[in-house]
Amino acid sequence: MNSDIRLIGYGQTRFGELWDMGIRDLMEEAADAAISSAPITALDIDMIIVSNMLAEITNGQAHLSAIASSLLPHHPPALRVESACGSGAFALHTACAMLESGRARNVLVIGAEKMTDVSNDIVSSALMGAADAEQERPAGLTFPGIFGMIAQRYMHEYGLSRAALSLVSAVHHRNACGNSFAQFRTEVTPDDVSGSAPVADPLRLLDCSPISDGAAACVLSTDKESPVRIAASQIASDSLSIVDRPVLTSFSATKDAAERSLAEAEVKLKDIRIVETHDCFSIAALINLEDLGFADPGGGIRFYRNAYEGQTAAHRSPGEGGALGVNMSGGLKGCGHPVGATGIKQIIDVAKRLRETGERYGLAHNFGGACATCGVHVLEHSPS
């Protein structure tokens, strides 16, 4: 980073089906919580960045930046960032750029999505805006269908069984039980996952992240001190359609953003102890661990076997670093996935975990579509 950017405040709503709250209410609750936890007042906010994907369709509301600005008494300048389900990471990256440029000293980043006020069919169709409208939508694909094909290819290449894949959701649901903000706070067994309703073979209902409402917000600053700083912020892109990719079982945008993030933060992979990764579907969790470098191709399932059996050292081999905590919040599967809020929530969860454990480095990985866009942030915790 060209500037010392600190995470000085954060807050979020509960994620779930929040029938009594509109998108403005969600944004306001998260923003108030973030500012209240920071060593500043609302009047110190120089700029607001809003992360949202679907509001025009699910809420009939565009121009969320103006709504966000009106939440503060001095109406600071605000803008909206959209990068599908990776909007949160791209909003954070935009905020970092504003801070590094000197155009702002304190930036409020708000991610929000209100998805449950319309039918599942409308939401599914809207989410397909993150895929290729010319190559994938005409084939009748939805994102469960896209990731179902990815899962089929992965199983073919690496011999992953349906029973083994079920470990992923079981672990993430168990992790979510301790998260008061999570949409689902009950355990499920691997058999529950395997026996849930088919969605897009081989994926079952409990392989898929849910439709959710929620908001998350954080305050980034070059003006105030905090034990947590943004050590790296990198974004990357790939072809929009999976048709144009040489492989289905790896996402090049993750590899690119992760490699550049580690270089920017000047850390090794073994230094990362806390990870929040984009498990929109259970198969994505395995691919993400491999693309981030924590497992060899086809080897991501070893982490979940160990985690399900309670082995905190996960899949790291001797000499590769200490225990690795992955999606200890419950991830998208357990927490819920209000798409514009997810990337901000990940930053919050990594920061919380770093402060709770005393570990130094954590990583947040957030992507859009089938990883056509990806943002990776490295956080450093240096307690005084």
N, C-alpha and C positions, 0 to 999 in steps of 0.2 A: 504494500500500500504506500502511496505517496504521502499520506497523512495518517496520524494516529487517530483512528476512528473508534470511539468507545460506545458500547451498548449500555446506556445509562438508565433505561426504563423499559418495562414491557408489561403487557397484560392481554387478556383474552376473555372471550365469552366461553361458556360451555358449548361444545359441539353437539349437534343432534337435530331433532325435529322441534324447532322452537316456534311453535304456532303463534305465540303472543308477541313476537318481535318482527319488525320489518327490517329492511337492510339498513336504514338510517339508525334504528335503535341499536343494531349490532355494532355498527361502526362507532357510535357514540360510547357504548359501554367499553369497548376495547380501547378506544383512544383515551377515555377518562382514566382507565386503570393504568395505562402506560405512562401518562403524564404524571399521575399521582405518585407513581413509584420512582420517578426521576427527580434529581436535585434541581429542578427548574420549575417555572410556572408555564402555563399555556402561552403566555405572551412572549416567551423566549423561543417558541417554535418559529423558524424562519421559512419553512417550506413543508408541504405534505405530499407524499407520494401514495397513491391509492392503487392497490392490486385487486383486480376483479376481472372475471371472464364473461359472465352470463347475464348481467343485470338487465340488459335491454330485453332479453327474451323471458327470463323468469320473473322479473319485477316490473317490466315496462319502464325502466328507468335508466337513462344514460346520464352523462355529465356528473358522475359520482365525485369528481374532483371538487366541483362547486359545493356539493353537499358536505364533503369533508371539511372544506374551508369554513363553511358556515358553523361548524361545530365549535370553533374557537372564536373568542371575542374580537380578535383583530383581523380575521379573515386573511390568513397568510396565503401566498400563492400555492396552488396545488395542481397536480397533474395525475392522470391515470395511466397505468401500465398494464398491458395485456399480453400474455404469452401462454395462453391456455392454462393448464394445471400448473405450469411453472411460473405463473404470473408473480407469485410472492418473491421468488428468488430474483426475478428480473426487476421488480420494484426495489428490492434491497440494493441491487447492483446500481440502479439509477440513483438511489439516495447516496451511495458511496461516491459516485462520480460527482454529484453536486457538492458534497463535502470536500472532496479532494480538490475541486476546482476553486474553492473558496466562495462560491455563490451562496453557501449557507453554512451555519455553524451548528445548528440543531435541527434535525429533520425527523418528522413523525412519519412513519410508514404504517399504513393501515391495509390489511387484507381482509376482504369480506365477501361472502357469498350467501345468498338466500335462495335455496334450491327446492324447497318442499312445497311451495305455493302452487306449483303446476304439476301436471301428471308425469309419471315416470317416462312415458313416451316422449313428451316434450323435452324433458331433461336429456334423455338419451340422444335425441336428434340434435339438441343444442351442443352437447359435448362433442358430437361428430364434426363440429366446426374446427376442432383441433386436428382432424385428419384431412386427407386429400379429397376434396369434393368432386374431382373428376375421375379419380382412379379407384377410390375405396367406397365412397358412399353409393355410387350406382350399382356396386356389387351386393348391396344390402348389408354391408358390414356395420357393426357397432364396435365400440372399444372392447367389450367382452369378446367379440368375435375375433378382433385383431390379436388380442393377447391370448386367446384360445389357440390360434394358429401358431403363435410364438411358442406357447407351451408344448404343443404337439411336436414342433420341430426340435425343441430342447430335449424332450423325452426321447425322441428318435436318436439324437446325436449322443446323448450322455447316459441313457438308460435310467433316467429318473422315473420312479414309480409314482402312481397316483397316491399311494399311502404315504410315501415320503413327502410329497408336496404338501400334504395336509398338516405337516408339522409346522409349517410357516405361520399359518393363521392361528394355530393353537398357541404358539409362543407369543404372538403379538397380542392376542386377546388376554392372555395371562398377564402380560406386561401392563395392559390398559387398566387392569383391576385396581391398581394403586393411583390412577390418574383421575382426579375429581372432575377434570374438564372433558374426559373422554365420552364419546357417544355410547360405547359398549363397555360395561365394567363387570362382565361375567365371563368366566372361563368357558371355553369349548374344548372338546377333545379332538384328536385327529380323526376319530371315527365320526364325530359330529360333522366335521368338514367334508369328509369323503361321502357322507350320507346326505348332505344337503342337496337342494334341488339343482339339477343340471342347468347351466346357463349357456355356455358355449364350450362344447367338449374340447379338452378334458376339464374345464373349469366348472366349479360348482358355486352356488350362491355365497358360501363362506370363504371363497377365494377372492371375492371382489370387495373393494372398498365401497361404503354406502353413499347414498345421497344425503347430504347434510347441510345444515345451516350453521353459520358461525363466523366469528371475526377474531382477528389477532392484530396486535399493534406493538410497535417498538419505537424507541427514540434513540437515534444515533447522533453522536456529537463529537466535534473536534474541540469543544469549548470546556467540557466538564470531564472529571475523572471517574473511572469505574474500573473494577477488577477484571472486567471482560471487554476485550477489544475484538474488532473484526480484523483478523490477520490476513485474510485473502478473500477476494470476491471475483469470481470468474464465471463467464457464460460461454456457451458453445451451441452450435446448431448442426443439424443433419438434414438429409432430404426429408420432406414432409411425409411422403408415402413410403410404406415398407416395400412396395413394389420396386423401388429404385435403389434398394440397399443390397449389398453383396451377401450379407448374413442377417439372420433373424434373431440369433441367440446372443447378440452383443450389441450394445448401443455406443457408437463412436463418440457421440456428444458427451456422454458421461466420462469416458476415458480422457477426452480432450480437456474438459473443464476441470476434472480432478487433477490431472497432471500439472496444469498451469496453476491451480490453486496451491498445491503443495510447494511448487517452486516459488510462488509469490510469498507464501508464509515462511519459506525457508525451513520447512520441517520434513521429516521422513514419514512414510506411511506408518511405521511402527510407533511413532509418537502419538498418533491419533488413538484416543481411548473411548470416545463417545461419538456415535454416529446416528443421525436420523436420516433415513433413506426413503425414497419414494415408492412405497409398496402399494401402488394402486391396485395391483393384482399380485397374488402370491408368487407367481412366476417371476414377476419383476424384481421382487426382493432378492431372489437368488442371482439373477443377472446383474443386479446393481452391485452386490457384494463382489462379484467377480470383476466387473468393469472398474470398480473403484480400486481394485488391487488387493482386497482382503482375502481372496480365494482364487485358486486356479479355475480356468474354464471347466464347468461341470462340477466344481467342488463346493459350491456355495451351500449345498444341503448339509455338509458336515457341521457347519455352524449351528444349524437348527437342530440337528440330532443332539449335539452337545448341549445346546441351550435347553432343549426340552428335558434332558436328563439332569439339568441343574449344574452343568459344568461351566462355570463363569469364565474360564479361560478361552471359551469358544473354540474357534478353529485355528488359532495362532499356534505355530510351532515354536519350540524352544529357540530363543534368540530373536524372535520376531516382535517382541514387545509384550506388555502385560495384557490383562483381561480387556476384552473389547465389548462394550455395551452397544447393542444395535436396537434401535426403536424401542428403547426402554419406556417411552411414553405410551406405547401401543401402536405407534405408526399410523398410517392412513387407515389401516384395517380396523384397529381398535378404537382410535380416537375419532374417526370420521374424516370426511374429505370435502369440506366446503372449499371448492377448488382455489379461489382467490386468496383464501386465508392460510392454506397449508404451508406454503414456503415460509411465512412469517412465524407460524406456530413452531415449525422445526427449529428456527433460530432460538426461540424462547425455550424450547425443551432442551436443546443442547446447552444453553447458558445455565439453566436451572441445574442440570445434571453435573456440569462442571463445578458449580458452586457447592453442590451437595457432597460430591465425592472428593473435591480438591484436586482432580486431574487437571492437566494443563491445556490439552488440545482436544477439540471436538470438531466434527464436520457435519454440515447440513447439505443434503443432496435432493434437489427438487427439479422435476422435469415436466414438460408439456407434451401432450399427445403420446405417441409411442417413442418418446425421447427425441422428438424432432428439435426441441430446445431444452437446454439443461443449464442449471445454475448450481455452482458448488461454492460454499462459504466455509472457511476455516476460522474458528473462534479460539482465542487464547485467553486463558484464565490465569491471572497473576495476582493472587491475594496479597494484600499489604501486610 
